[in-house]
Amino acid sequence: MPVYKSIQLVGTSEKNWADAVKNCYEEAKKTLRGIRVIEILKSDVKVKEDVDKLIYKNIRFEYYI
């Protein structure tokens, strides 16, 4: 029976939701091997004066250990 570990990361983007997820995944795959599930847990948009919007995605990754 395989065993897997679960961690949560936050991805950000100034473009869109998909880009926030992609940025998070690209960073995670540098150190995590065998990623098998990506689950989006929460979405937030922070509005700032110098940036129209900054998008945050709280993402859970499951990977084999």
Secondary structure, DSSP 8 states (H G I E B T S, - for coil): ---EEEEEEEEEESS-HHHHHHHHHHHHTTT--SEEEEEEEEEEEE--SSSS-EEEEEEEEEEE-
